[in-house]
Amino acid sequence: MHSIITLLLMTATIAAAEKVSYENYKVFQMVIKKDDELKFLKDLVESRDDLSFWSGPSGSIPTDIMVAAKALDYFTEHINDSGIKYEKFVDNVEALIERQKAGKETIFGWKSYHTLDEIYDWFDNLPMKYSGKVETIIGGHTYEGREIKGVKISHNSNKPGIFMEGGIHAWDFTGHGYIFDQRIALQH
């Protein structure tokens, strides 16, 4: 019995550690002109786990939707029936990721996405760069037991603070991280 449990735990650990692949995921872009189109897109994306917004939904900027390969027929059928005009923006998300990795910056920057380990390393180095102004904090732990790290910026303990949440989606961090970096640099 003990070896079965060990085998199950090892299998679960290996499965959880596998790299997520976005092979043949596509991104489609559209400009929404009416409120009913906006509602349609929100409902469409919320109806499935294999559709997600990259930007928007908005009537003022182009809206981008990532579509998993297995949802492509479903998406195109529904979007064609709606009459919303769209175009393919990214043909293969995995290929885009690989191209970006190949040209990845050698220092931490804002022109490419980073792994969670890279982001946490950046967090851990901030207190050395901005001594006395920045502290890395642990906000809790994930269901899997991983730390949820954050950064506390303090210029004077008597001043009120703000709380910014980000990184709910993988592509969220870049904007929030940039704001933190610029805020710290301006006060340093």
HUTA-V59666 format. One record per residue. N is the residue number from 0. RES is the residue in one small letter. PSI is psi as a letter, one per 20 degrees, with the letter a starting at -180 (* if undefined). D_CENTER is the distance of its C-alpha to the mean C-alpha in whole Angstrom. Layout:
n	res	psi	d_center
N	RES	PSI	D_CENTER
N	RES	PSI	D_CENTER
This chain:
n	res	psi	d_center
0	m	g	40
1	h	g	38
2	s	h	38
3	i	g	36
4	i	g	34
5	t	g	33
6	l	g	32
7	l	g	30
8	l	g	28
9	m	g	28
10	t	g	26
11	a	h	24
12	t	g	23
13	i	g	23
14	a	g	21
15	a	h	18
16	a	i	18
17	e	q	18
18	k	p	15
19	v	p	13
20	s	p	14
21	y	k	13
22	e	p	17
23	n	j	18
24	y	q	15
25	k	q	16
26	v	p	15
27	f	q	18
28	q	q	18
29	m	q	21
30	v	p	22
31	i	p	23
32	k	i	27
33	k	q	28
34	d	h	26
35	d	h	27
36	e	g	25
37	l	g	22
38	k	g	23
39	f	g	23
40	l	g	20
41	k	g	18
42	d	g	21
43	l	g	20
44	v	h	16
45	e	i	17
46	s	i	20
47	r	q	18
48	d	i	15
49	d	j	15
50	l	p	14
51	s	q	11
52	f	p	11
53	w	h	9
54	s	q	11
55	g	b	14
56	p	p	16
57	s	q	19
58	g	i	22
59	s	h	22
60	i	r	19
61	p	q	18
62	t	p	16
63	d	p	14
64	i	p	14
65	m	p	12
66	v	p	15
67	a	q	16
68	a	g	19
69	k	i	21
70	a	j	20
71	l	g	21
72	d	g	25
73	y	g	24
74	f	g	22
75	t	h	24
76	e	g	27
77	h	h	26
78	i	h	25
79	n	g	28
80	d	h	30
81	s	h	28
82	g	j	29
83	i	p	26
84	k	p	26
85	y	r	23
86	e	q	23
87	k	p	21
88	f	g	18
89	v	p	17
90	d	h	19
91	n	o	17
92	v	h	13
93	e	g	15
94	a	h	17
95	l	g	15
96	i	g	13
97	e	g	16
98	r	h	18
99	q	g	15
100	k	h	16
101	a	h	19
102	g	k	19
103	k	q	17
104	e	q	18
105	t	h	21
106	i	r	20
107	f	p	17
108	g	a	16
109	w	j	14
110	k	j	14
111	s	r	12
112	y	q	9
113	h	q	10
114	t	r	10
115	l	h	10
116	d	g	14
117	e	g	14
118	i	g	12
119	y	h	15
120	d	g	17
121	w	g	17
122	f	g	17
123	d	h	20
124	n	i	22
125	l	g	21
126	p	h	24
127	m	h	26
128	k	h	26
129	y	m	26
130	s	p	29
131	g	i	30
132	k	h	27
133	v	q	24
134	e	p	23
135	t	p	21
136	i	q	21
137	i	o	20
138	g	i	19
139	g	a	19
140	h	q	18
141	t	r	16
142	y	h	18
143	e	i	19
144	g	j	20
145	r	q	17
146	e	q	17
147	i	o	15
148	k	q	16
149	g	r	16
150	v	p	18
151	k	p	21
152	i	p	23
153	s	o	26
154	h	h	29
155	n	p	32
156	s	i	32
157	n	i	34
158	k	q	31
159	p	q	29
160	g	r	25
161	i	q	22
162	f	p	19
163	m	p	15
164	e	p	13
165	g	r	9
166	g	j	6
167	i	h	6
168	h	q	3
169	a	h	1
170	w	i	3
171	d	h	5
172	f	h	6
173	t	g	9
174	g	g	10
175	h	g	11
176	g	g	12
177	y	g	14
178	i	g	16
179	f	g	17
180	d	g	18
181	q	h	20
182	r	g	21
183	i	g	23
184	a	h	24
185	l	h	26
186	q	i	28
187	h	*	28
